[in-house]
Amino acid sequence: MTHWFHRNPLKATAPVSFNFYGVAGSPSANKICKYVHVYTFLIELASLQEIKNKLRFMQNFKWTDTLQGNTPSAQQDAVFELVSMAFNVAIWHAKFASRLAGKENITEVEAKDVHRSLKFAAGIFKHLKEVHIPRLITPAEKGRDLDPRVMDTYMVQCKAEAQEVTIARAIELKHNATLIAALAFETANFYQKADHTLNTLEPECSSKWRNYLQLKQHFYMAYAYCYHGQTLLASDKCGESIKSLQEAEKCYSRAEALCKEYRQTKGPGSTAKPSEQLFFTTLGGLIKNTLQKCERENGFIYFHKVPAEVPQLELKASYGLAEPISFEFPAVSEQCTPEVYTTFDLTKGAKAEKAKPKQEEEVKPMKEPDLKPQKDTGCVIS
């Protein structure tokens, strides 16, 4: 089944030449500057800590943010460059998963790729937040990509979307309704957590993203109540089953209204109409048919009173929960040795390139297509 995920734009950066030929005092040092620039400033050489730190702060870096349009952030810190590049890699994996998940008739292998890419992206966000962002000398600006709230939201969103793939698989293979209800409930809670993390950000930069998180929360609460209703019916609790299905209808209606809000809200993201996609309409039909079945059975067999209180979803999934894939940066090049580092002369400034006048580099936005889910025939993965 086709999935639909909201995506913010990739970050853009100003060109950097890494021309440190005035400082690099040997061919080996020049080669490091040219090919493995970031690690030049970040390598952990305890005996050369002073040199490493000075190299780290020699170059200014500029990056746009996924929520702030084309206005860049700038820091003269190679850790900022490292984190920003890795952040973009995580966004790319999330976008790759989104594009693949939106294909018509997605295969089992492709579904696994989607699942893994989302968990890998979550692992990158987690690693950056816990290990590298705290190393920045200048704290992350509020509302920018490296703000802990934004990082947490991206990580939790990727985990929730990975669980969507798990839920689709469980439904297609007709797994136990209790398991599906529990997974849907956990997924809805993830989306709620992500939304609450953004509630202190400025609305003009987060409203569309929050619309997405809210509609997915209500959508998966509808799933949870729908499948919980099936579990209750199987346990001969028909009155409670009807109440659970009625609550599923309410959650679905709220998700439908939020789909419209998402479409009308300005901001980064797709112009797709999620409420018209098959993944959305299929759930609506399932809730309607299951509720009608429960009402028929109650009228013929059970004659249970429908309770006033909605049945509590005291559900905890034992299987299928998505966890971030552990991420670490690759090992530093073998060319980065203590001997090479001693050839850097930090008393000299980097030479300017003669061919280019010194001017402020423009940060041009990344051009990206407006991807929408493809037509889905409703075929399932067998």
N, C-alpha and C positions, 0 to 999 in steps of 0.2 A: 504494500500500500504506500502511496506517495505521502511524504511528510512535508511540512512547511515550517521553516525556522526563520525568525527575524535575525538580520545581520546588520551591524553598524559598519561603516567604511573602514578600509585599511588606513593605517597611518602613512603620512608622506614625510619625506625628509629633504633637507637642503643638501646639495652635493658637497662632499668633503674630499679634498685632494690628498690629505695625509702627507703633505710635502714637508718633511722634517729633515731635509738634507743639510741644513745648517747645524742641526743638533746631532744627527747620526754621523758618527765619525769613522765608519768602516762600511765596505760593501755589504757585509752581513747585516749590519744595522739598517742600511738603506733597504735591503730586501725585506726585512721584517716590517718596516713602515709601509712598503708597497703591497705586501700580500697578506700579512696577518695582523693588520693594524690594531684591532681592538685588544687582542690578547697581549700585544706589546705593553699595554698600559695596565693590564689586569693580572698578569702572572704573579703568583705568590712566591717571590724569592725573598726569604727572610733576611738574607745577608745584603740584599740590595733594596731594602724597603724605601729608603730615602729617594733613590733614583726612580723607582717604580711609581711612587706617589707624585713626583714632579712630572713624569711623563703622562700620568693619568689626567692631569689638569691642564695640559698644554693646548688642547683643541676644543673649540666651542661646537656644540651639536644642537641641531634644531629638528624638532619633530612636531607634526600636527597631532591632534587628539581625535579619537573616534567620536566624541560627543561635542567638540567645540568648533566644528567647521575648519576653516583654513588658517586660523590664528595659531601659530606654532608656540610651543614651549621651547626654552633654550637653557642648556646648562653646559658649563665648561668642565665636563666630567665624563670620562670614558665609561663609567658604570652606567650613566644615563643612556649612552649610545648602546651599550650591551643589552640593557633591559628593554629599550625601545625596539631593537631589532628582534629580540626573542618574543616580545609582545606581538609583533606583526606576524611572526611565524605561527603563534597560537591562533591568531585571527584567521590566518590562511587555512589552517587545518579545520577550523570551525566552518569556514566558507566552503571548503572542499566537501565536508560532510553534508552541508546544506544543499549544495548543488547535486551531489550524488543521490541524496535522499529524495530529491524532487523529481527524479527520473521516473518515466513510465515503466512499469513492470520491473522494479528493482529486484535483482537476484539475491540469493542468500549470501554469496560472497561479497557483493556490494553492500549489503546490510551490515555485514561484519566490519567492512572497511569504515562505514559511517560510525558504527559503535566505537571502534578503536580510535578513529580520528578525534572524536569528541572527548574521549577519556584522555588522549594525549594532550589535547589543547588544555584541558582542565589541569593536567599535571604541570604544564609550563606555567600557567597562571599561579598555581600554588607555589611552585619553586621560586618564582620571581618575588612574590609577596613575602615569603618567609626568609629568603636567603639574601637576595640582592638589593631589593628596594630599601631595606634598612641601612644599607651601606652608603646611600646617597648623602652627600654633605648638605645639599639643599633639599629640604623635605618636599615631597610631592605636593603640588598645588591642589587645592580643594576642587573637586569636580573634574580633574584631569585624569588621564588613563591610569596613572600610577597611584592615584588616591586609593587607599586600602578598600574603601567601599566599592569602587568601580572594579577593582581586581577581584574582590569576593563575589560580586554579582556575575562577572564573566565565568568564574570557576563553577559556581553553583548552577548557572544556566547550562553550561556544557554537561554537567552531571545529570541534570534533569532531562536534557534532550537525548542523552545516551540511554536513559531509562525508557524514553518513549519508544526507542527501537526494541528494547526488551519486551515492553508491553505488547507491541504489535506482533512480535514473534510468539508470545504466549497466547495471544488471541487466535492467531492463525493455526497454531498447533493444538488449539482447544484445551489448554491447560485448565486446572481447577479454578473456578470462579473466585474462590477465596484468595488465591495467590494473585490473580489479576487485580482484584479490588485493593489488596494491600500495596501492590506496586504502584497503582494509580494514585492511591492516597499519599504514599511517600513522594511521588513525583509532584503532586499538587503542593505538598508542603515545601518542596525545594523551590518551586516557582514563587510561592508566597514569601519564603525567606529572601529570595533574590529581590523581589519587589520592595520589601520592607527595608532592605539595605540601601535602596536608592531614594527612599522617601525624604531624605534631607538634602538632596541635590536640587539645583535650580530646575523648575519645571520646563523651561524652554529648551533645555538640552537633554531631558530624560523622559518627557511625557510619552513619546511614541514607544520607547523601549519599555516603559512601565505598563502601557496598554497591552503590549505583547505578553509580558510576564503575568499580568492579571488575567487575561483571557485564557492563557494556558492553565493557570491555577484553577479557574472555574471549570474549564473543559475537563481536566483530569479529576476534579471532584465529582463531576457528573459521571465520569467513568466509574469512579469508586462506588458511588451510591447505586449505580446501575448494576454492577456485578455483585455488590453486597446484597442487593435486593434478590438476585438470583440465588445467592447462598441461603438467605432467609427462607425463600420459597422451598428450597430443597430440604430445609429443616422443619417444614410444615408451619412456618410462622408467616402466614399469608398476609395478615393485617400489617405487620411490621414491614413486610416486603413491599406492599403497596405504598406505604409512607416513604420508604427509601427511594422507590422509583419516582414518586412525586417530587422529592427533594432533588433527584437527578434532573428532572425536567426544569426546575428552578435554576439550578447551576448552569444547565445548558443554555437557557434563555439569557442568563447574565453574560455568558461567554459570547453568545450571538450578538448582544448589544455592544460588547467590548470590541468585537470584530469591526463593527461599524465605526466605533470611535477610533480604532487603530487606522482605518482607511482614511478618516478625515483629519487626523492629527498630522501636523507638519513635523518633519524631522527625518533623519536618516532611516533607511529601511526600505522594504519592498512596497510596491504599490499593488500587490496582489490582494485579492478579496478572499481571506481565509474562510469565511463562512460559506463560500461557494465550492470549496474544495471537497473532494470525496471523503478525505479523512474526517472532516467535520460533519458532513451530512450523514455519513454512515452511522455515527453515534446517535444522531437525532432519531433515525429510524429504529435503531436498536432499543433505545429508551421507550419509544412509543409502543413498539410491538411487545416488549417485555411487560410493560405496565398493563396493556390490554389483556395479556395472558393471565397476569396475577388477578386482575379484576374478574375475569371469567371464572377462574378456579375458585375464587372466594365466593362468587355467586352460586356456584354449583356444589362445592364440596365443603369449604371451611367455615364460611359465614362468620369470619372474624371481624371484630370492630377495628377500624383503622385508628391507631393511637394518635393523640394530638402531638406528642413529642417525636422528633425525628430520631431514629435509632443511632446510637453513638458508633462512630467508626473507630473502634479500638483495634486498629489493624497494624501489624508490624510484619513487613516482608522479611522472610528468612532467606530468600534467594533472589538473584537478579538485580541487586543494588549495584549501581555503577560507582566505581572508585577511580580517582585520577591515576593515570599511569605515571610512575616515578620518572622524573626528568632531571638530567644533569647536562651541563655544557660539555662539549667534546674536550679531549685532552689538548693542552697547549702544544703548538708545533715544536718539534725537536730543535728547530733553529733558534728558539728563544733560550739561550744559555747564559749563565752568569758572565762568561767571557765576552759575549756579544754586548751585554748590557753595560759593561765597563767602558765600551767605546762611545757611548752617548755622552756628548759634552753639553751639560745642562746650563752652562754659562753663556751659551750662544743661543740666539733666537732662530727660529726656522726662517729660511730664506723664502722671500716671496717669489712667486712665479712671474717671470718677466713678461710673458706673452699675455697675461691677463691683468687688467687693472683691478685694484682692490675695491670691491663693492659688496654690498649686501646681497647674499644669495637668496633668491626667491624660493619659497616652498610651494611647489605646484601640487595640487590635489591629484590623487590616484583616480584614473578613469576606470569605472566599474560598470558592468551591465546590470540592469534591473531584472534579476532572475526571479522567475515565478515557477511554481510547481507545474509540471507537464500534465497533460490529460492522463488520468488514471483509469484504466479499464476495470479496476476492482479485483484484478487477479491477485492471488495470494502466493506466498513463498511456501513451497512444499518440501 
